[in-house]
Amino acid sequence: MNIQQIENEKKGEFYYEVDGNQLGIMTYTYAGADKIIIDHTEVDESLKGQGVGYELVEAAVNFARENNLKVMPLCPFANAVFKKRTEYKDVLF
């Protein structure tokens, strides 16, 4: 699954696209220089149960690790994933 990312200096998103259609998205906002806040995750109904949401969260975790960032998962889905995946605790704010 190819998760892509776009960002500016204040906000960004990870997304999953099929044939030019964005079918999954997770948005985040920078909170200072060392933290991002995941504020929304949405996956198209056609992909329900295929793990796209988890892949979006994992992309954010990898991004945080690579850039020495902490993550505050305000989005209910992302928050639930962080509670289930103890291996993400190193980036949890």
DSSP file (Angstrom, degrees, kcal/mol; ACC not computed):
  #  RESIDUE AA STRUCTURE BP1 BP2  ACC     N-H-->O    O-->H-N    N-H-->O    O-->H-N    TCO  KAPPA ALPHA  PHI   PSI    X-CA   Y-CA   Z-CA
    1    1 A M              0   0    0      0, 0.0     2,-0.9     0, 0.0    15,-0.0   0.000 360.0 360.0 360.0 127.7    0.0    0.0    0.0
    2    2 A N        -     0   0    0     15,-0.2    15,-0.6     2,-0.0     2,-0.5  -0.796 360.0-171.3 -99.3  99.9    1.5    3.3   -1.1
    3    3 A I  E     -A   16   0A   0     -2,-0.9     2,-0.2    13,-0.1    13,-0.2  -0.781  10.4-161.7 -89.0 129.7    0.8    6.0    1.5
    4    4 A Q  E     -A   15   0A   0     11,-2.9    11,-2.5    -2,-0.5     2,-0.4  -0.666   2.5-149.7-109.9 166.0    1.8    9.5    0.3
    5    5 A Q  E     +A   14   0A   0      9,-0.2     2,-0.3    -2,-0.2     9,-0.2  -0.996  14.3 176.8-139.6 140.8    2.4   12.7    2.2
    6    6 A I  E     +A   13   0A   0      7,-2.2     7,-2.7    -2,-0.4     2,-0.3  -0.984  16.4 159.0-134.5 149.1    2.1   16.4    1.6
    7    7 A E  E     -A   12   0A   0     -2,-0.3     5,-0.3     5,-0.3     2,-0.2  -0.991  26.2-155.1-160.6 158.9    2.7   19.2    4.0
    8    8 A N        -     0   0    0      3,-2.8    -2,-0.0    -2,-0.3     0, 0.0  -0.515  57.7 -76.3-116.7-165.1    3.5   22.9    4.5
    9    9 A E  S    S+     0   0    0     -2,-0.2     3,-0.1     1,-0.2    -2,-0.0   0.660 128.4  27.4 -73.9 -11.2    5.2   24.4    7.5
   10   10 A K  S    S+     0   0    0      1,-0.2    20,-3.1    19,-0.1     2,-0.3   0.696 123.1  22.6-117.8 -28.8    2.1   24.2    9.7
   11   11 A K  E     + B   0  29A   0     18,-0.2    -3,-2.8    25,-0.1     2,-0.3  -0.886  55.9 168.6-138.7 165.0   -0.1   21.3    8.5
   12   12 A G  E     -AB   7  28A   0     16,-2.3    16,-2.5    -2,-0.3     2,-0.3  -0.970  14.5-146.3-163.0 177.4    0.1   18.1    6.5
   13   13 A E  E     -AB   6  27A   0     -7,-2.7    -7,-2.2    -2,-0.3     2,-0.4  -0.991   9.3-145.9-154.6 149.1   -1.6   14.9    5.5
   14   14 A F  E     +AB   5  26A   0     12,-2.6    12,-2.5    -2,-0.3     2,-0.3  -0.930  33.7 178.5-107.6 139.4   -1.0   11.3    4.7
   15   15 A Y  E     -AB   4  25A   0    -11,-2.5   -11,-2.9    -2,-0.4     2,-0.5  -0.980  29.7-141.5-147.1 157.5   -3.2    9.9    2.1
   16   16 A Y  E     -AB   3  24A   0      8,-2.5     7,-2.4    -2,-0.3     8,-1.5  -0.977  25.8-170.5-119.0 128.5   -4.0    6.8    0.1
   17   17 A E  E     - B   0  22A   0    -15,-0.6     2,-0.4    -2,-0.5     5,-0.2  -0.949  13.1-170.8-127.1 139.7   -5.0    7.2   -3.5
   18   18 A V  E >  S- B   0  21A   0      3,-2.6     3,-2.1    -2,-0.4    -2,-0.0  -0.988  78.5 -18.4-130.1 122.2   -6.4    4.9   -6.1
   19   19 A D  T 3  S-     0   0    0     -2,-0.4    -1,-0.1     1,-0.3     3,-0.1   0.866 129.4 -49.7  51.0  42.6   -6.6    5.9   -9.8
   20   20 A G  T 3  S+     0   0    0      1,-0.2     2,-0.5     0, 0.0    -1,-0.3   0.448 114.8 117.1  80.1   0.4   -6.3    9.6   -8.8
   21   21 A N  E <   -B   18   0A   0     -3,-2.1    -3,-2.6     2,-0.0     2,-0.8  -0.895  64.6-133.6-105.7 126.7   -9.0    9.3   -6.1
   22   22 A Q  E     +B   17   0A   0     -2,-0.5    -5,-0.3    -5,-0.2     3,-0.1  -0.675  32.8 167.3 -78.2 112.4   -8.1   10.0   -2.5
   23   23 A L  E     +     0   0A   0     -7,-2.4    21,-3.5    -2,-0.8     2,-0.3   0.512  63.5  30.3-106.9  -8.7   -9.7    7.1   -0.6
   24   24 A G  E     +BC  16  43A   0     -8,-1.5    -8,-2.5    19,-0.3     2,-0.3  -0.980  64.5 173.6-150.5 138.8   -8.0    7.5    2.8
   25   25 A I  E     -BC  15  42A   0     17,-2.9    17,-2.9    -2,-0.3     2,-0.4  -0.999  14.3-174.0-148.4 143.5   -6.7   10.6    4.5
   26   26 A M  E     -BC  14  41A   0    -12,-2.5   -12,-2.6    -2,-0.3     2,-0.3  -0.974  17.9-158.6-135.6 122.7   -5.2   11.5    7.9
   27   27 A T  E     -BC  13  40A   0     13,-2.2    12,-1.9    -2,-0.4    13,-1.2  -0.722  10.3-178.4-104.6 152.1   -4.5   15.2    8.7
   28   28 A Y  E     -BC  12  38A   0    -16,-2.5   -16,-2.3    -2,-0.3     2,-0.4  -0.969  14.1-150.3-144.4 159.4   -2.1   16.6   11.2
   29   29 A T  E     -BC  11  37A   0      8,-1.9     8,-3.0    -2,-0.3     2,-0.3  -0.986  25.4-116.3-130.2 140.1   -1.0   20.0   12.5
   30   30 A Y  E     - C   0  36A   0    -20,-3.1     2,-0.5    -2,-0.4     6,-0.3  -0.575  19.9-165.8 -73.9 137.9    2.3   21.0   13.9
   31   31 A A        -     0   0    0      4,-2.9     3,-0.4    -2,-0.3     2,-0.1  -0.801  67.8 -40.5-121.3  84.9    2.3   22.1   17.5
   32   32 A G  S    S-     0   0    0     -2,-0.5     3,-0.3     1,-0.2    -1,-0.2  -0.423  94.3 -57.3  83.7-168.0    5.6   23.8   17.9
   33   33 A A  S    S+     0   0    0      1,-0.2    -1,-0.2    -2,-0.1     3,-0.0   0.605 132.0  40.2 -86.4 -12.3    8.8   22.4   16.3
   34   34 A D  S    S+     0   0    0     -3,-0.4    36,-2.2    35,-0.1     2,-0.3   0.241 104.8  60.3-125.5  15.3    8.7   19.0   18.0
   35   35 A K  E     - d   0  70A   0     -3,-0.3    -4,-2.9    34,-0.2     2,-0.4  -1.000  50.1-163.4-147.3 143.2    5.1   17.8   18.0
   36   36 A I  E     -Cd  30  71A   0     34,-2.5    36,-2.7    -2,-0.3     2,-0.6  -0.955  13.6-145.6-121.6 148.9    2.3   17.0   15.6
   37   37 A I  E     -Cd  29  72A   0     -8,-3.0    -8,-1.9    -2,-0.4     2,-0.7  -0.956   9.3-145.9-112.6 117.3   -1.4   16.6   16.4
   38   38 A I  E     +Cd  28  73A   0     34,-1.7    37,-2.0    -2,-0.6    36,-1.2  -0.745  28.0 168.2 -80.4 117.6   -3.3   14.0   14.4
   39   39 A D  E     +     0   0A   0    -12,-1.9     2,-0.3    -2,-0.7   -11,-0.2   0.587  53.3  19.4-112.3 -12.1   -6.7   15.6   14.1
   40   40 A H  E     -C   27   0A   0    -13,-1.2   -13,-2.2    35,-0.1     2,-0.4  -0.952  47.8-177.8-161.1 138.0   -8.7   13.6   11.5
   41   41 A T  E     +C   26   0A   0     -2,-0.3     2,-0.4   -15,-0.2   -15,-0.2  -0.997  13.1 171.6-135.1 133.5   -8.6   10.2    9.9
   42   42 A E  E     -C   25   0A   0    -17,-2.9   -17,-2.9    -2,-0.4     2,-0.4  -0.989   8.6-175.1-145.9 132.9  -11.1    9.1    7.2
   43   43 A V  E     -C   24   0A   0     -2,-0.4   -19,-0.3   -19,-0.2     5,-0.1  -0.991  34.6-106.1-129.3 136.2  -11.2    6.1    4.9
   44   44 A D    >   -     0   0    0    -21,-3.5     3,-2.2    -2,-0.4     4,-0.2  -0.274  28.4-120.4 -59.1 142.3  -13.7    5.4    2.2
   45   45 A E  G >  S+     0   0    0      1,-0.3     3,-1.7     2,-0.2    -1,-0.1   0.806 109.9  68.0 -53.6 -33.0  -16.4    2.8    3.0
   46   46 A S  G 3  S+     0   0    0      1,-0.3    -1,-0.3   -23,-0.0    -2,-0.1   0.696 103.4  45.0 -64.3 -17.0  -15.2    0.7    0.0
   47   47 A L  G X  S+     0   0    0     -3,-2.2     3,-2.0   -24,-0.2     5,-0.5   0.281  80.1 141.3-108.4   8.3  -11.9    0.0    1.9
   48   48 A K  T <  S+     0   0    0     -3,-1.7    -3,-0.1     1,-0.3    -4,-0.0  -0.249  72.3  15.0 -55.6 133.1  -13.4   -0.7    5.3
   49   49 A G  T 3  S+     0   0    0      1,-0.0    -1,-0.3     0, 0.0    -4,-0.0   0.502  96.3 104.8  82.6   4.8  -11.6   -3.5    7.1
   50   50 A Q  S <  S-     0   0    0     -3,-2.0    -2,-0.1     0, 0.0    -1,-0.0   0.382  92.0-111.5-100.3   3.8   -8.6   -3.5    4.8
   51   51 A G  S  > S+     0   0    0     -4,-0.2     4,-2.1     3,-0.0     5,-0.2   0.617  74.3 133.2  83.6  12.1   -6.2   -1.7    7.3
   52   52 A V  H  > S+     0   0    0     -5,-0.5     4,-2.2     1,-0.2     5,-0.2   0.922  73.1  51.8 -63.9 -43.4   -5.9    1.6    5.4
   53   53 A G  H  > S+     0   0    0      1,-0.2     4,-2.1     2,-0.2    -1,-0.2   0.914 109.9  49.3 -58.8 -43.8   -6.5    3.6    8.6
   54   54 A Y  H  > S+     0   0    0      1,-0.2     4,-2.7     2,-0.2    -1,-0.2   0.893 109.3  52.6 -62.1 -40.1   -3.8    1.6   10.4
   55   55 A E  H  X S+     0   0    0     -4,-2.1     4,-2.1     2,-0.2    -1,-0.2   0.881 107.6  51.8 -63.9 -38.0   -1.4    2.2    7.5
   56   56 A L  H  X S+     0   0    0     -4,-2.2     4,-1.7     2,-0.2    -1,-0.2   0.925 111.5  46.4 -64.2 -44.3   -2.0    6.0    7.7
   57   57 A V  H  X S+     0   0    0     -4,-2.1     4,-2.4     1,-0.2    -2,-0.2   0.913 111.0  52.4 -64.4 -42.3   -1.3    6.0   11.4
   58   58 A E  H  X S+     0   0    0     -4,-2.7     4,-2.7     1,-0.2    -1,-0.2   0.885 105.8  54.4 -62.3 -37.6    1.9    3.9   10.9
   59   59 A A  H  X S+     0   0    0     -4,-2.1     4,-2.3     1,-0.2    -1,-0.2   0.902 109.3  48.5 -61.2 -40.6    3.1    6.4    8.2
   60   60 A A  H  X S+     0   0    0     -4,-1.7     4,-2.6     2,-0.2    -2,-0.2   0.900 110.8  50.5 -65.8 -40.9    2.7    9.2   10.8
   61   61 A V  H  X S+     0   0    0     -4,-2.4     4,-2.5     2,-0.2    -2,-0.2   0.928 111.6  47.3 -63.0 -45.6    4.6    7.2   13.4
   62   62 A N  H  X S+     0   0    0     -4,-2.7     4,-2.5     1,-0.2    -2,-0.2   0.906 111.9  50.6 -62.2 -41.6    7.4    6.5   11.0
   63   63 A F  H  X S+     0   0    0     -4,-2.3     4,-1.4    -5,-0.2    -2,-0.2   0.915 110.6  49.7 -61.0 -43.9    7.5   10.2   10.0
   64   64 A A  H  <>S+     0   0    0     -4,-2.6     5,-2.7     1,-0.2     4,-0.3   0.918 111.5  48.2 -62.1 -44.2    7.6   11.2   13.7
   65   65 A R  H ><5S+     0   0    0     -4,-2.5     3,-1.0     1,-0.2    -2,-0.2   0.921 111.3  49.8 -62.8 -43.6   10.5    8.8   14.4
   66   66 A E  H 3<5S+     0   0    0     -4,-2.5    -1,-0.2     1,-0.2    -2,-0.2   0.767 119.6  37.6 -66.4 -25.4   12.5   10.0   11.4
   67   67 A N  T 3<5S-     0   0    0     -4,-1.4    -1,-0.2    -3,-0.2    -2,-0.2   0.184 109.6-114.5-115.2  15.8   12.0   13.6   12.4
   68   68 A N  T < 5 +     0   0    0     -3,-1.0     2,-0.3    -4,-0.3    -3,-0.2   0.909  66.3 147.4  51.4  49.5   12.3   13.3   16.2
   69   69 A L      < -     0   0    0     -5,-2.7     2,-0.3    -8,-0.1   -34,-0.2  -0.784  44.0-136.3-111.5 155.6    8.7   14.4   16.7
   70   70 A K  E     -d   35   0A   0    -36,-2.2   -34,-2.5    -2,-0.3     2,-0.4  -0.791  20.2-137.7-103.6 156.0    6.1   13.4   19.3
   71   71 A V  E     -de  36  92A   0     20,-3.8    22,-2.9    -2,-0.3   -34,-0.2  -0.953  12.4-165.6-121.0 131.8    2.5   12.7   18.3
   72   72 A M  E     -d   37   0A   0    -36,-2.7   -34,-1.7    -2,-0.4     2,-1.5  -0.934  15.3-154.8-111.3 105.0   -0.6   13.8   20.0
   73   73 A P  E     +d   38   0A   0      0, 0.0   -34,-0.1     0, 0.0   -36,-0.1  -0.593  30.1 157.4 -85.9  85.5   -3.5   11.6   18.6
   74   74 A L        +     0   0    0     -2,-1.5   -35,-0.2   -36,-1.2   -37,-0.0   0.782  48.6  94.9 -77.1 -26.9   -6.6   13.8   19.1
   75   75 A C  S  > S-     0   0    0    -37,-2.0     4,-2.8    -3,-0.2     5,-0.2  -0.466  81.3-132.1 -62.3 130.8   -8.5   12.0   16.4
   76   76 A P  H  > S+     0   0    0      0, 0.0     4,-2.1     0, 0.0    -1,-0.1   0.873 104.8  48.7 -56.7 -39.5  -10.5    9.2   18.0
   77   77 A F  H  > S+     0   0    0      2,-0.2     4,-2.2     1,-0.2     5,-0.2   0.964 113.6  45.0 -65.6 -50.7   -9.4    6.6   15.5
   78   78 A A  H  > S+     0   0    0      1,-0.2     4,-2.5     2,-0.2    -1,-0.2   0.893 112.1  53.7 -60.4 -39.5   -5.7    7.4   15.8
   79   79 A N  H  X S+     0   0    0     -4,-2.8     4,-1.8     1,-0.2    -1,-0.2   0.915 108.3  49.5 -60.8 -43.7   -6.0    7.6   19.6
   80   80 A A  H  X S+     0   0    0     -4,-2.1     4,-1.6    -5,-0.2    -1,-0.2   0.889 110.0  51.3 -62.9 -39.5   -7.5    4.0   19.6
   81   81 A V  H  X S+     0   0    0     -4,-2.2     4,-2.7     1,-0.2    -2,-0.2   0.925 107.9  51.7 -64.4 -44.0   -4.7    2.8   17.4
   82   82 A F  H  < S+     0   0    0     -4,-2.5     6,-0.2     1,-0.2    -1,-0.2   0.856 108.7  51.7 -62.0 -33.9   -2.1    4.3   19.8
   83   83 A K  H  < S+     0   0    0     -4,-1.8    -1,-0.2    -5,-0.2    -2,-0.2   0.843 115.0  42.1 -70.1 -32.5   -3.8    2.5   22.7
   84   84 A K  H  < S+     0   0    0     -4,-1.6     2,-1.1    -3,-0.2    -2,-0.2   0.831 108.6  60.8 -81.2 -34.5   -3.7   -0.9   20.9
   85   85 A R    ><  +     0   0    0     -4,-2.7     3,-2.0     1,-0.2    -1,-0.2  -0.739  57.2 177.9-102.3  89.8   -0.2   -0.6   19.5
   86   86 A T  G >  S+     0   0    0     -2,-1.1     3,-1.7     1,-0.3     4,-0.2   0.729  75.0  74.2 -64.3 -20.2    2.2   -0.3   22.4
   87   87 A E  G 3  S+     0   0    0      1,-0.3     3,-0.3     2,-0.1    -1,-0.3   0.585  89.4  60.9 -69.8  -6.9    5.2   -0.2   20.0
   88   88 A Y  G X> S+     0   0    0     -3,-2.0     3,-1.9    -6,-0.2     4,-0.6   0.436  73.2  99.4 -94.4  -1.1    4.1    3.4   19.1
   89   89 A K  G X4  +     0   0    0     -3,-1.7     3,-0.7     1,-0.3    -1,-0.2   0.756  67.3  71.4 -60.4 -24.9    4.7    4.6   22.7
   90   90 A D  G 34 S+     0   0    0     -3,-0.3    -1,-0.3     1,-0.2    -2,-0.1   0.755 107.0  35.6 -65.0 -22.4    8.1    6.0   21.9
   91   91 A V  G <4 S+     0   0    0     -3,-1.9   -20,-3.8   -21,-0.1    -1,-0.2   0.463  90.6 116.1-107.2  -2.6    6.5    8.8   19.8
   92   92 A L  B <<   e   71   0A   0     -3,-0.7   -20,-0.2    -4,-0.6    -3,-0.0  -0.473 360.0 360.0 -71.8 132.6    3.4    9.4   22.0
   93   93 A F              0   0    0    -22,-2.9   -21,-0.2    -2,-0.2    -1,-0.1   0.412 360.0 360.0 -92.9 360.0    3.1   12.8   23.6
